[in-house]
Amino acid sequence: MTRPPDHVPLPLWLRPAFLALLVVALTGLRLVVAAQSGLAEDEAYYRLWGLYPATGYYDHPPMIGWFVHLGQWIAGDTALGLRLLAVLSGILGSAALWRTGFLLYGARVAGYAVLFLNATLLVGVGSLIATPDAPSVLFWGLALWALAELTTSRNPWWWLAIGLFAGLGLNAKYSVLFLGAGIVAFLVFVPDARRWWRSWQLWAGGLIALALVVPVVSWNAAHEWASFVKQFGRAVPEGWSSRYLPEFLGAVIGLLNPLIALLAGIGLVRVVRGAFRGKTAAGLLLWTSLPFFFYLLAHSLHSRVQGNWPAPLFPALALMAAIVAADPPAFAARFWRALAAAAIVLGLAVSLLVYGHAVTPFTGAFARKDPTFQTRGWAEIRQELAALAEDHDAGWIATYGYGLSAQLAFQLDRRLPVEQLTERIRYAMRPDPDPAVLSRPALFVVEERRDPGLAALSARFASVRRVAELTRRVRGVPLENLVVYAVSDPLRPGPLDPVYPLP
């Protein structure tokens, strides 16, 4: 190992003041991009959550809805308002990571960890959008920070903060349950941590976490356990296969940043060795991460792991990479330092390119293969649908899927109500639509690839006519066709089905 002596001054790029300026500058840039780029489907959907804050929703716990609601209160019902808290959470998350690294391994590791986290592709790019991952990563990271404070200060009152952050994390994503499992593993397998079983503050912290999740459980109890069934149902295998395993591992490496992933792999070996030697810092990183990683690994053996799911593990992985960058292997130490610098430059450069592309697409040639295709071409669709609604005396817009419904609601609901005909559980937080509005003619809008056809719609409306086909475009390149029907005279039991899809 070639760790610099403790008395050697930190280079400029690892000093706290520089890191703070860098994170603030990146956050300012992300806010500009967030304000000027279109919404992804899920973001538009979470916008509706923000407009109607509740203690639970069909897809996830409520934290992202609360984030969006507060952002809308500050910056209005705009793209910036929707994303504001998600973007700003990166500042607090980076500060917590620096403090965690400093307490466990020193200032040099802390500095590299902050740089690496902001140079990961998932955080650098994903921090632009409002998803449940933003609060999930934030509160997971804050819980790790509180654990680091606990282990260095040996002050048992930190257990109350750990319980607070874990409970808030459970209000973001149910996957934070694995952090709880990791904390238990930390208490079992780290010799210095076993003392805390006798501390009443540990149990009080657990009660705080449970108390914070009671509203989510109550919401589920009142809605036929809809959210629990949807999310925990994914964990039930319907067969086993290794087909998704390479995709899962490749996504982690790619979204972490391949160069950072290489450093993190070496760091993981060191952390494992340290943990099995009883070192508290290594045990903290390892045992709090392993349960979630093993769950994702098992999930990849029967179903696809979405690229964003491992996001809560990224702060710990950034710390593992930073351990190697700060104390590189003795052989070819210059190479490893150069690799660390290249990883940071690569991650930030790719993020800047994506930021520019998000605001002004470099090309439309990639069409639907472009990850930003969901955000494009909606202004023109808004104008065309508004004109069609006027021509056909339509009083509202009907849709079939939640993504399209949410996009059209963001574009049109200040002028025309937008209602999804199916999956009404998704909108349990909203008041029921006005029957007087639903009795009026409507435009039914659907993606061409999901078009149910005249026969299916005729089972729901007495009058159905196909009136238009609209095309979303970017730089003249077609992205997606939308089929528009004029429908009227809904048949009983009504145009809004609580559960079932169109026949």
C-alpha positions in Angstrom: 0.0 0.0 0.0 1.2 3.5 -0.7 -1.1 5.6 1.5 0.3 9.1 2.0 1.4 10.0 5.6 -1.3 11.8 7.6 0.8 15.0 7.7 0.9 15.3 3.9 -1.5 18.1 2.8 -4.5 17.2 0.8 -4.4 18.1 -2.9 -6.7 20.9 -3.8 -9.4 18.6 -5.4 -9.8 16.7 -2.1 -10.1 19.7 0.2 -13.6 20.2 1.7 -13.9 23.8 0.4 -13.2 22.7 -3.2 -15.6 19.7 -2.9 -18.3 22.0 -1.5 -17.9 24.4 -4.4 -17.9 21.6 -6.9 -21.1 19.9 -5.5 -22.9 23.3 -5.3 -21.8 24.1 -8.9 -23.0 20.7 -10.2 -26.3 21.1 -8.3 -26.8 24.6 -9.9 -26.2 23.1 -13.3 -28.6 20.2 -12.6 -31.3 22.7 -11.5 -30.9 24.6 -14.8 -31.2 21.3 -16.8 -34.1 20.1 -14.6 -36.0 23.3 -15.4 -35.5 23.1 -19.1 -35.9 19.5 -20.0 -39.1 17.5 -20.5 -40.5 15.0 -18.1 -40.1 11.3 -18.1 -43.4 9.3 -17.8 -42.8 8.3 -14.2 -41.9 11.9 -13.3 -45.2 13.1 -14.8 -47.0 10.5 -12.8 -45.3 11.5 -9.5 -46.3 15.1 -10.3 -49.9 13.9 -9.6 -48.8 12.5 -6.3 -47.3 15.9 -5.4 -50.6 17.6 -6.3 -52.4 15.3 -3.9 -50.1 14.3 -1.0 -51.1 11.2 0.8 -49.7 8.6 3.2 -49.4 6.0 0.5 -49.7 5.3 -3.2 -50.2 2.3 -5.4 -46.6 2.1 -6.7 -44.4 3.2 -3.8 -44.4 4.7 -0.3 -45.2 8.4 -0.3 -41.8 10.2 0.2 -41.3 11.1 -3.5 -44.9 12.6 -3.5 -44.0 14.7 -0.5 -40.7 15.8 -2.1 -42.6 16.8 -5.2 -45.3 18.6 -3.2 -42.8 20.7 -1.4 -41.0 21.5 -4.6 -44.2 22.5 -6.3 -45.0 24.8 -3.3 -41.6 26.5 -3.7 -41.3 26.6 -7.5 -44.8 26.0 -8.8 -46.3 23.2 -10.9 -43.3 23.1 -13.2 -40.6 20.8 -14.2 -38.3 22.6 -11.8 -40.8 22.4 -9.0 -41.2 18.7 -9.6 -37.5 18.0 -9.5 -36.3 20.6 -7.0 -36.0 18.5 -3.8 -34.6 15.5 -5.7 -31.8 17.6 -7.1 -31.1 19.5 -3.9 -30.9 16.2 -2.0 -27.6 15.6 -3.7 -25.9 18.3 -1.6 -27.0 16.8 1.7 -26.2 13.3 0.4 -22.7 14.4 -0.6 -22.1 16.1 2.7 -23.2 13.0 4.6 -20.9 10.8 2.5 -18.0 13.1 3.1 -18.6 13.0 6.9 -19.0 9.2 6.8 -15.8 8.7 4.9 -13.9 11.1 7.2 -15.1 9.4 10.3 -14.3 5.9 9.1 -11.2 6.4 7.0 -10.0 10.0 7.0 -10.2 13.1 4.9 -8.5 11.7 1.8 -11.0 8.8 1.4 -13.8 11.2 2.2 -12.8 13.5 -0.6 -12.4 10.8 -3.2 -15.8 9.3 -2.2 -17.6 12.5 -2.9 -15.9 12.9 -6.3 -16.6 9.3 -7.2 -20.3 9.5 -6.1 -20.9 12.5 -8.3 -19.0 10.9 -11.2 -21.2 7.8 -11.2 -23.5 7.8 -14.1 -26.5 6.8 -12.1 -26.1 9.7 -9.6 -24.6 12.2 -12.0 -27.4 11.7 -14.6 -30.1 10.2 -12.5 -30.0 13.1 -10.0 -31.7 15.2 -12.7 -35.1 13.4 -12.4 -37.6 13.0 -9.6 -38.0 9.3 -8.7 -38.3 7.4 -5.3 -34.6 6.7 -5.6 -33.6 10.2 -4.7 -35.1 10.1 -1.2 -34.2 6.4 -0.8 -30.5 7.1 -1.5 -30.5 10.2 0.7 -32.0 8.5 3.8 -29.9 5.4 3.3 -26.8 7.5 3.2 -27.9 9.5 6.2 -28.4 6.3 8.2 -24.9 5.2 7.3 -23.6 8.6 8.4 -25.4 8.2 11.8 -23.9 4.7 12.2 -20.5 6.1 11.5 -21.0 8.8 14.1 -22.2 6.1 16.5 -19.2 3.9 16.0 -16.6 6.7 16.5 -18.3 8.6 19.3 -19.9 5.6 21.0 -22.7 7.9 21.9 -25.9 5.7 22.0 -28.2 8.6 21.3 -27.2 8.2 17.6 -29.5 5.2 17.5 -32.4 7.6 17.6 -31.1 9.3 14.4 -30.5 6.0 12.8 -34.1 5.0 13.5 -35.3 8.3 12.2 -33.4 8.0 8.9 -34.3 4.4 8.4 -38.0 5.2 9.0 -37.9 8.0 6.5 -36.2 5.8 4.1 -39.0 3.2 4.4 -41.3 6.0 3.4 -39.3 6.3 0.2 -38.9 2.7 -0.9 -39.6 -0.6 0.6 -36.1 -1.8 -0.3 -34.8 0.1 2.7 -36.0 -2.9 4.7 -32.7 -4.4 3.6 -30.8 -1.6 5.4 -32.6 -2.8 8.6 -31.4 -6.3 7.9 -27.9 -4.9 7.3 -27.9 -3.1 10.6 -28.9 -6.3 12.4 -26.0 -8.1 10.6 -23.6 -5.3 11.7 -24.7 -5.8 15.3 -24.2 -9.6 15.1 -21.0 -9.9 13.1 -19.0 -6.8 14.2 -17.4 -7.5 17.6 -17.3 -3.9 18.7 -21.0 -3.4 17.7 -22.4 -6.1 19.9 -22.3 -3.8 22.9 -25.3 -2.0 21.5 -27.8 -4.8 22.1 -27.8 -3.7 25.8 -28.6 -0.1 24.9 -32.2 1.0 25.3 -31.6 3.7 22.6 -31.1 0.9 20.0 -34.6 -0.3 20.7 -36.0 3.2 20.8 -34.5 3.9 17.4 -36.2 0.7 16.1 -39.6 2.0 17.5 -39.1 5.3 15.8 -38.5 3.6 12.5 -41.6 1.5 13.0 -43.7 4.5 14.1 -42.8 6.3 10.9 -43.9 3.5 8.7 -47.3 3.0 10.4 -49.1 5.5 8.1 -47.9 3.6 5.1 -49.2 0.3 6.6 -52.5 2.0 7.4 -52.9 3.3 3.8 -52.3 -0.2 2.5 -54.7 -1.7 5.0 -57.4 0.7 3.7 -56.6 -0.1 0.1 -56.6 -3.9 0.0 -52.8 -3.9 0.6 -52.3 -2.7 -3.0 -48.8 -1.3 -2.7 -47.5 -4.2 -0.7 -48.9 -6.7 -3.2 -47.5 -4.9 -6.2 -44.0 -4.4 -4.8 -43.5 -7.5 -2.7 -45.1 -9.7 -5.4 -42.0 -9.0 -7.5 -39.9 -10.9 -5.0 -41.8 -14.2 -5.7 -40.0 -16.2 -8.3 -42.0 -17.9 -11.1 -39.0 -19.9 -12.2 -35.2 -19.6 -12.2 -32.8 -18.5 -14.9 -29.4 -17.0 -15.3 -30.4 -14.9 -18.3 -30.7 -11.6 -16.3 -27.6 -12.0 -14.2 -25.1 -10.6 -16.7 -27.5 -7.7 -17.4 -27.7 -7.0 -13.7 -23.9 -7.0 -13.1 -23.3 -5.1 -16.3 -25.8 -2.4 -15.3 -24.1 -2.0 -11.9 -20.7 -1.7 -13.5 -21.9 0.7 -16.3 -24.0 2.9 -14.1 -21.4 3.1 -11.4 -18.9 4.1 -14.1 -16.6 1.2 -15.3 -13.4 2.8 -13.9 -15.0 3.5 -10.5 -16.3 -0.1 -10.6 -12.8 -1.4 -11.0 -11.6 0.5 -8.0 -14.7 -0.5 -6.0 -14.0 -4.1 -6.8 -10.5 -3.9 -5.3 -11.9 -1.9 -2.4 -14.6 -4.6 -1.8 -11.8 -7.2 -1.3 -10.2 -5.0 1.3 -13.4 -4.3 3.0 -14.2 -8.0 3.2 -10.8 -8.8 4.6 -11.2 -6.0 7.2 -14.7 -7.1 8.2 -13.6 -10.7 8.8 -10.7 -9.4 10.9 -13.3 -7.5 13.1 -12.5 -4.0 11.9 -15.6 -1.8 12.7 -15.4 0.5 9.7 -15.1 -2.3 7.2 -17.8 -4.3 8.9 -20.1 -1.2 8.8 -19.7 -0.9 5.0 -19.9 -4.6 4.3 -22.8 -5.8 6.5 -25.1 -2.9 5.8 -24.7 -3.5 2.1 -24.8 -7.3 1.8 -28.5 -8.1 2.4 -29.7 -5.8 -0.3 -27.0 -6.9 -2.8 -27.8 -10.6 -2.2 -31.5 -9.8 -2.7 -30.8 -8.1 -6.0 -28.5 -11.0 -7.0 -31.3 -13.5 -6.2 -33.9 -11.4 -8.0 -31.7 -11.4 -11.1 -31.9 -15.2 -11.2 -35.6 -15.1 -11.9 -36.5 -11.6 -13.2 -34.9 -8.4 -14.5 -33.3 -6.0 -12.0 -34.0 -2.4 -13.1 -30.9 -0.3 -13.5 -31.9 2.1 -10.8 -32.7 -0.4 -8.1 -29.1 -0.8 -6.7 -28.8 3.0 -6.3 -28.8 2.9 -2.4 -25.6 0.9 -2.6 -23.7 3.5 -4.6 -22.5 5.6 -1.7 -20.9 2.5 -0.1 -19.4 1.5 -3.4 -18.0 5.0 -3.8 -16.4 4.7 -0.4 -14.9 1.3 -1.4 -13.4 2.9 -4.5 -12.1 5.8 -2.5 -10.3 3.5 -0.1 -8.2 2.3 -3.1 -7.7 5.7 -4.7 -6.5 7.1 -1.4 -4.3 4.1 -0.6 -3.5 2.4 -4.0 -1.8 -0.9 -4.3 2.0 -0.7 -4.1 2.5 -2.0 -7.6 2.0 0.7 -10.2 0.7 3.2 -7.7 0.8 6.0 -10.3 -1.4 3.9 -12.6 -4.1 3.6 -9.9 -4.0 7.3 -9.1 -4.3 8.1 -12.8 -7.2 5.7 -13.1 -8.9 7.4 -10.2 -8.5 10.8 -11.9 -9.7 9.4 -15.2 -12.7 7.9 -13.5 -13.7 11.3 -12.2 -13.1 13.1 -15.5 -15.0 10.4 -17.4 -18.0 10.5 -15.1 -18.3 14.2 -15.1 -17.7 14.5 -18.8 -20.4 12.0 -19.6 -22.8 13.7 -17.2 -22.2 17.0 -18.9 -22.9 15.5 -22.3 -26.2 14.0 -21.1 -27.2 17.3 -19.5 -26.7 19.1 -22.9 -28.6 16.4 -24.7 -31.4 16.5 -22.2 -32.0 20.2 -23.0 -31.2 20.2 -26.7 -30.9 16.8 -28.4 -27.7 16.4 -30.4 -29.5 14.2 -32.9 -32.9 12.5 -33.4 -31.3 9.5 -35.1 -31.6 7.2 -32.1 -35.4 7.7 -31.8 -36.8 5.3 -29.3 -33.4 4.0 -28.4 -32.6 7.4 -27.0 -33.1 7.2 -23.2 -34.6 10.7 -23.2 -37.2 9.9 -25.9 -40.0 10.0 -23.3 -39.4 13.7 -22.7 -39.6 14.8 -26.3 -42.3 16.2 -28.6 -45.1 16.9 -26.1 -45.6 20.6 -26.8 -46.7 19.8 -30.4 -48.9 17.0 -29.2 -50.5 19.4 -26.7 -51.4 21.9 -29.5 -52.8 19.2 -31.8 -54.9 17.6 -29.1 -56.3 21.0 -28.0 -57.3 21.7 -31.6 -58.9 18.2 -31.9 -60.8 18.7 -28.6 -62.2 21.9 -29.9 -63.2 20.4 -33.3 -65.0 17.5 -31.6 -66.4 19.3 -28.7 -64.5 17.1 -26.3 -64.7 17.9 -22.6 -62.0 15.6 -21.4 -59.2 13.3 -22.4 -59.4 9.5 -21.8 -56.3 7.3 -21.7 -55.3 3.7 -21.2 -51.9 3.7 -19.5 -50.6 5.7 -16.6 -47.5 7.0 -18.3 -49.3 8.6 -21.3 -52.1 9.8 -18.9 -49.5 11.6 -16.7 -47.8 13.2 -19.7 -51.0 14.5 -21.1 -52.1 15.7 -17.7 -49.0 17.7 -17.4 -49.6 19.2 -20.8 -53.4 19.6 -20.8 -55.0 19.4 -17.4 -55.1 23.1 -16.9 -57.4 23.1 -20.0 -58.9 19.6 -20.2 -59.3 16.9 -17.5 -57.3 13.8 -18.2 -58.5 10.5 -16.8 -57.1 6.9 -17.2 -59.9 4.5 -17.9 -58.2 1.6 -16.1 -56.2 1.0 -12.8 -58.2 3.5 -10.8 -56.2 2.4 -7.7 -53.4 4.6 -9.0 -55.5 7.7 -8.4 -56.9 6.9 -5.0 -55.4 10.1 -3.6 -57.5 12.3 -6.0 -61.1 13.2 -5.7 -63.4 11.2 -8.0 -63.9 12.9 -11.4 -66.9 15.1 -11.9 -69.7 13.0 -13.4 -70.9 16.0 -15.4 -67.5 16.2 -17.1 -67.4 12.4 -17.8 -70.8 12.6 -19.4 -69.4 14.9 -22.2 -67.7 13.6 -25.4 -64.0 12.8 -25.0 -60.9 12.1 -26.9 -59.4 8.7 -26.2 -55.7 8.8 -26.8 -53.4 5.7 -26.9 -50.0 4.7 -28.2 -50.3 2.9 -31.5 -48.6 -0.2 -30.1 -51.2 -0.4 -27.4 -54.3 0.5 -29.4 -57.2 -1.7 -28.2 -59.2 -1.0 -31.4 -62.7 0.0 -32.1 -64.3 -3.2 -30.8 -62.9 -2.9 -27.3 -63.8 0.8 -27.1 -67.3 0.1 -28.4 -67.8 -2.0 -25.3 -67.2 1.1 -23.2 -68.7 3.9 -25.3 -71.8 3.9 -27.6 -70.1 6.2 -30.1 -66.5 5.6 -31.2 -64.7 7.1 -34.2 -61.1 7.1 -35.0 -60.3 10.7 -35.9 -56.5 11.2 -36.0 -53.0 9.8 -35.7 -50.4 12.1 -34.1 -46.7 11.7 -34.2 -44.2 12.8 -31.5 -41.0 13.9 -33.2 -37.5 15.1 -32.3 -35.6 17.0 -34.9 -38.0 15.6 -37.5 -37.4 12.0 -36.5 -40.6 10.1 -35.5 -40.6 8.8 -31.9 -44.0 7.4 -31.4 -47.5 7.4 -33.0 -50.6 8.3 -30.9 -54.0 7.2 -32.1 -56.9 9.4 -31.2 -60.6 8.4 -31.1 -63.6 10.6 -30.5 -65.8 8.7 -28.0 -69.1 9.6 -26.3 -72.1 8.1 -24.5 -70.4 5.9 -21.9 -72.0 2.6 -21.2 -72.8 1.3 -17.8 -71.2 0.7 -15.2 -69.4 3.8 -16.4 -66.3 4.9 -18.4 -63.9 4.6 -15.4 -63.1 1.0 -14.5 -61.6 0.6 -11.0 -59.4 -2.4 -11.8 -59.8 -4.2 -15.1 -58.2 -3.3 -18.4 -60.2 -2.7 -21.5 -61.8 -5.8 -22.9 
